[in-house]
Amino acid sequence: MRTKLDSWDIESFVAVGTTMNFKAAAEMLNMSPSALSRRIVKIETQLGTKLLERTTREVKLTLAGKQFLDRAHEILANIDQLVTVIKNEGAPRSTSVTIASIPSVASNVLPDAMRTFSEAHPTVRLKIKDMTTNDVLDAVQSGEAEFGITSYGTFDDALDFVPIIRAAYILVAPKDHELAGRRSVAWGELVEHRVISTWKSSGVRMVMDVELAKIGKRLNWYYEVQQMYTVLALVERGLGIAPVPSFFFSTRDARDMRAIPLIEPILWVDLGLVRRRGQTLRPHAAEFWDVMVEQLRRSNQAAGIGYSIA
């Protein structure tokens, strides 16, 4: 049986999904909270899935709810654009592309790629989800993002990872640290110092732990944080030293910190793009993928941090 939802249903869900509050959403829509609640139940019944988890204290989106909210925003935007096109007798229609990216790439490499793409496609909106590695993978696998940008980790068979850059791990230390003037540092020497790392679940950490375990080495972490830029911020403040892939270390960082090659062994990690296996990207997403590949290569060559492998 065909699902019957109208634009008012979609607008009602968007109001709830955006505010996460039935009372506030009902006021926006000029209706009662109870009527809005019944409408959401109707939508969930039509779709055959729960979109919201509701308690007396909070409202949260389910995974299906997050997916539906993203699509609902696009549907409402397209309706508005369609009206505009008709009124303006054929004005260009806007579409959108959603990308998930680890924050270090989102803040450094992604802006130039976005500018290049937007110059060629000024009416296409770009939605960037800056997330941890695991969240990037979840967003791609669930369809929330058309593709993701991340470092290599342990991926599900449902995903394809296309490596673009390969770079070595380096040791980042405050400029006045006792190791800062060294030409190289062995991994085994790190045990004598306060080491900062990302969480175990991050792609960068997983690669490092697995490779060190192969040669019988293990590091004890003094501080663990979620994001790589937080790692660098803690190093900059003198709280410790950190092994990181060289593509995370910029010339700006070099003013207050030092990068020293890590040896015995030299470990490598890949940075690249991930998409659902067997997926055919929509034309604009495919074009942004190509722009992103080129931008990653360019930034890699400019910084001299590793080498391109795709």
N, C-alpha and C positions, 0 to 999 in steps of 0.2 A: 504494500500500500504506500502511496506517495506521501511524503512528509509535507504537511501544510503549515508553513510559517510565513508570516507577513513581515513587512518592514517594521511595524510597531513592536512585534515580538522581539525582533533583533535589536531594536533600539532600547527596549526595556532591559534585555540582558546586558547590553553594553553599559548601561547606566549602573547596574549592580556590579558588574565585573570591574568597572573603573573605580567606583567609590568604595567597594567592599562594605557597603552599609545600606540596608534596605530602606531605612527611613530617609537618608539623604537622597538615594536614588529616586524614591517615590516623590519627594518634593521637587526634584528636577523634572519629573515627568508629569507633575500635577495630578497624582493619583494616590490612593491610600496604600500603605505598606502591605495590607492584607491582600488587596487586589493585585499588587505587583508580585507578591509571593505566589499567588495562584497562577499568574501568567508564567512565572519561571517553572513551576511544576508542569504546566502545560507543555512548555518547550522541552523539558527533560523527558516527558512522556512521549512526545512526538519523535524525539531523537533516540529514545530507548537507552539513555545513559545519564548518569549524574554529572551535572556541570558544576555544582557547588556543594561544599561541605559546610553545613550550618550548625552552629551551636548557639546557646544563649549569649555567648560573649563575642563570637567572631564569625566571619564569613570567609571561606577560602575557596579558590578555584581548584577543581580537580585537573588532572592532566588533560582530559577531554574539554574541560572548561577553558583552559588556557588556549588550546587549539581553536576552539569555537570563537573565543573572544578576538583572537588575531584575525580570523576570517571575517567575523562580524564587522570589525572596524573597516576592513577592505570593502565589504559589501555596501555599507552605508556611504563610504567615500565614493564608491563607484556610482551609486544612485545619485548623489549630489553632482558628480561630474557629468552624468548622463543628462541631468536637467540643465546643467550649464551648457553642454554641447548643443542641446536642442534650442535653448534660448539664444545662443550665440551662433547658430547655424554652422556647426561643424568645428568648433574650437577643439584643439588637440586634447585628447583624453589622457589622464595620468594613471599610471599603474605603480606598483611598489614591489620591491625586492627585500626580503628579510634575510639577514646574515647573522650568524653567531660567531663571536671571536673572543679569544683570551684577551684580557685588558691590555697587556703589554703591546700587542700588535694593534689593537683598536686605537690606542693613543699615539702610536708612533708611525706605523706604516699605512694603516687604513685611511687616514685623512687624505693623503695624496692620491690614493686609488679612487676614493670617493669623488674628489675634485675632477679627476680625469674622466670618470664615467659620467658625472653630472654635466660636464661641458658638452658631451656628445648626446646626452639624453636629459635635457633640463626638466621634462615633465615627469620623469620616473623618480618616485620617492624611495629613499633607502632607509631601512629600519635596521639598526645595529644593536644586537644583544651582546653586551660585554659580560662574559661569564667565565667561570672556572672551566678547566678542560672537561671534567665529567658533565657539567651542565651544557657545554657546547655539544658534546656527543648526544646527550639526551634531546636537546632541541632539534638537532638534525634528524635523529632517528624518529622522533615523534611528528616531524613535519612542521614544527614551529619555525624552523629556519630552513632555507633552501640548501644552504651549505654552510660549513663552518671553517674557521681558521684556528689551528691549534698545533701544539707540538705532539710528537708521536707518543702514544700510550698503549694500553691494552684495549683494542677495539673489538666491538661485537662483530660477528660475521655479517651482520646486515649493513655494515658500513664499509666504504672504500676510502682509504687514506692515500692521497697523492702527495708525496714529499716534494718540496720545492728547494729548500735550503738544508744543507748539512753543516753543522758547526760543532766545534769541540767545547767541552766544559772548561771554564776558566775559574780561577779563584778571584773573587772580588773582595777587597779589603780596604779599610779606611787608609787614607794616604799616609798617616803617621803610624800605622801598624808595623810590627817588627817584620812581617813577611812582605810588606809592600815594595821593598826594594829588590826582592829576589827575581832572578831570571826565570825560575820555574819552581814549582812546589810539588812534592809527591803527595798522593792522596793519604798515605799513612801518616804524614806529618800533621794532618788536620786534627787528630785526636787530642792534641795538646792545647787546642784553642776552642773558644766558644763558637760553635758553628750554627748558622741560621739556614733554615730550609723551608720550602713549601710543604704542605701536608702530604702524607703518604699517598693520597688518592690522585695527586696531580701527575700529569704525564711526565713532566721533567723529573720528578722525584722517582717515579716508577722505573724509568729507564736507568737512572743512576743506581738505584738499589739493586736491580737485577744484574746489571753489568758488574758491579762491585762484588756481589755475591758469587759470581762465577769464578772470581780469583781469590775468594776467601776473605774479602775485606768488608768491613761494616763500619759506618760512622755513627757516633752518638750525637744527636741533635740537641742543642741547648734551647733554641727557640724554633718553633714551627708556626708558620702563618699561611694564609690561604692564597695570597696573590704574590706574584713575582715582584711587582713594583713595591710591595711592602717589605719584601726581603731586602731590596736595594736601599730603601729608606732607613731600615734598621742598621744596615752596614754603614751608611753615610753618617748616622748619629753615633757611630762608634760602639755599637752593641755587640759586634762580632764580625765574623767573616762568612762568606757564602760561596759554595760552588754553584755556578749558573751557566747555562749555555751562552756562548758569546753573542748570539743575536739579541739577547736581552740587555746588553751593556752598550750604552750610547756614548758619543763624544761628550755629551752634556754631563753624564755620570763621571767621566774621566777627570773632571775638574776637582772633585773632592774624594774620589776613590781610585784605586789602582787595580788593573786587571793583570793577573799573573797566570801563565799557562799551567795547567794541572797535568802531571805526568805519572807514570807507573801505576795504572795505565793511562793512555790518552783515551777519553771516552767521547763518543759522538752522539748527537741527537738530531732528529729531523724536525723541521717546521714545514707545515703544508696545509692542504685543504682537504676537507672530508665531506662526503655526501652519501646519501643512501645508495646501497648497492643496486645496480640496474636502473638507477634513476636517470631520466632524461630531463635536464634542467630546462626551465622555460627560457625563451630567447634572451630576455634582459638579464636573467640570472646567469645564463651561460656567458654572456658578454662580460658581466661583472667578474665572473670567475677568471676569464682571460686577463682582464685588467689587473686583478689581484695577483695573479701569477707573475705578470710582468713587473709589477711594483715591488714584489718581494725580491725578485732577481736584482732589480736596480738598487734597492736599499742594501742588499747584501754586497754588491760590487762596490758601492760607494763607501761602505764601512769596512770592507775587507775582513769580514768576520768569519767567513767560511767559503763554501762553494755551492753553486747551483747544481741540482741533480735532476731537474726537469725543465 
